[in-house]
Amino acid sequence: MPLEKAYEDPVVGAVILRKGRVRGISIRVHPRRGIVVTVPWLVPYAAGIRFLENRREWVLGSLERQKARLEKASDSGHILRVKDPVEAARLRAAARSILPARVAFYASRYGFTFGRIFLKANRSNWGSCSARGNLNLNIGLAALPEPLRDYVILHELCHLRHRNHGPEFHALLDRLCLDALSTPARSLEKQLKGWILC
């Protein structure tokens, strides 16, 4: 069984149907990578197509918002090409010299214990925290303004205590952002959305 296949929707256009280890069907819309519908392994691709058809209006709106976001990021120079070999090498070197020290600083300041730090060049997120307490940080963080970079680090450190994005997680993150960065977490998150990984 193929892990993914192409599908041409008559309204939204090209779509990638993908099998994954997920509980339910999901749709992701990205300004450069397009539309991806992910379905659980045992669910037929046809169910993913039906799911997409029922949400076409949302997908079209999301495509418009993503297009505007891409144009704005391009105009302001806020596109980070983490998959470009030359740019990735520069970002990785900068990330090695900046990110581990910032993580250690905040972990010590706020009493977090983490496993290892992995620097990644992916286009899907700025960071993540594994069940083992390891932190995965995007090399693109090295190019962000310091408050946004530190916001992502604090976000992932907070996941060491709260594995989800529930009220306790957001309360902790907001408290740390106000203390460390003098800015509410929501404001920093909004600023971060002005940057795009590709």
N, C-alpha and C positions, 0 to 999 in steps of 0.2 A: 504494500500500500504506500503510495507516495506521501511524503511529509507535507508537501504543499503543491498547489496547482493554481494556474491562472484562470480567472473568470472575467468575462466582459459583461458588466451590468448595463442594460440599455439606458439607464438614467445617470448613474454616477461614473461609469466608465470602468477602467481597469481595476481589478481587485485581486489580491492574493488570498486564497483560502489555505489555511495552515492548520495542521494537526499539532496539538500540544498537550502537555500535562496540566490541564486546567480543569476546573470544576464546571464551568459554564461557558457559553459562547460569548465572545467579546469582539468589539470592533475598535481598531485604532486607526486614526487618521493623522498622517504626517505630511508637512508641506513638500518634502522631497521624495520620501519613500512611498507615498500614496496610501491606499486603503488596504488594511490587513484584517481579515476575519479569522479568528482562531476558534477552533472547535475541539472538544475533548476527543481523545483517541477513538473511542467507540461510537462517536456520533458521526453520521454521514455528512458529507460536504453539503448535501441538499438542505440540511437543517440550517447550516451557516448562511446559505443563499436566502432562505426564507427569513432568517433573522435580519439580514441586510435589507431585504425588501420592505420589511416592517419599519425600518429606521432610516429610510432614504432621506427624509426631510432633515433629520438630525445630521446625517453624513454630509449633505449638501451645505448646511449651515456651518458645519465644522470645517469643510474645505474652504469656504469663504473666509472664515476667521483665521485659518492657518495661512492662507495666501496673504492676507493683510499683515499677519505677524511676520511672515518671511520677508515681505517688502520692507517693513519697518526695521527689522533686524539687519537687512542688507544695507539700507540707507545709513544706519548708525554704526556699521562695522561690527555688529554683534553676532556674526556667524563664525563658529569655530569648526574648522575642517580637521576633525580628529582622525579621519581615515586617510587624509593626504599624507604620504610617507614623510615628506620634508617637514611639514607642519607638525605631524605627530611626534617626530624625533625631538623637535624643539620643545613642544609641550611636555613630553615625557621627562626631559632633562630638568625643566623648570619645576614640574610636579614633584620629582624626587627631592629637590632641594627645599621645597616649601611645605608640602602637605604633611609628611610624617611629623615634622616639628610642630605644626599647628594642631594636629590631632593630639599629640602628647601634651601640649600646653593646656588645651581645654579639658582633656581627660583628667589631668592632674588637678586643675582648678576646680572642677565640679565632681570629682570622685568617681569617674567612670573607669572600668577595666575592660580593655578590648583585647582581641587576639592579634591577628596579623593585619597589615594594610596591603591591599592589592591595588595597583594603579592600572586602570583599564582605558581603552580607547573605543568605547562603545557610543552609539548614537541614541540610545534609548533612555538613559537616565544620567543624573549627575553623581549618584552614589547609591549604595545599598548596604545593608547590614545583614550578615548571615546568621543562621541559628547558632553557630559556634562562636559568635561575637567577633567575626572578622569584618573589616570594613573594606568595601570596594569603592574606590573613588575615581572619578573620571579625570583623565589628564587635562581636559579642558578647563578644570577648576583653576589651574595655574594662570590662566589668562583673564579670569574674572576680577572685578574690583574686590578688594579684600573683604568688605562686609558681606558680599554675596558668597564668596568662597567660604568664609567662616560660618555663614548661615547653613550651608550644606553640611559642613563638618558637624556642627551642633545638632542638625537634624538627624544625622546618622548615629551620633552618640546617644541621642535620646531614645533611639530604637533599641539600644542595649537594655533599657529598662521597660520600654513599652513597645511590643512587637507590631502593633497596629497603629492606625492614625486616629485613635479614639480621643475622647475629651482629656484624659490624663496625659496622653502624649502631647497634645497641643498646649495644654497648660504648662507643662514642663518646658517645651520648646520656647514658648513665648516668654516665660520667666527668664530663661537663659539668654535669649536674644536681647531682651530689655537690659539685662545686667551687663552682658558682654559688648553689645553693639549699640545700645541705646535706641533701638528701633524695634517695633513690633514684628513678630515673625511673619504675619500676613503681608506687611509692606515689603519685606525682603523677598518673599515668595513671588509677589507680583512683579518686582524688578527682575527677578531671575527669569521669568517667562519672556522677557525681552531678548534673551539670548537663545541661540539655536545651535545644536550640535549636528554636524553632518559629515 
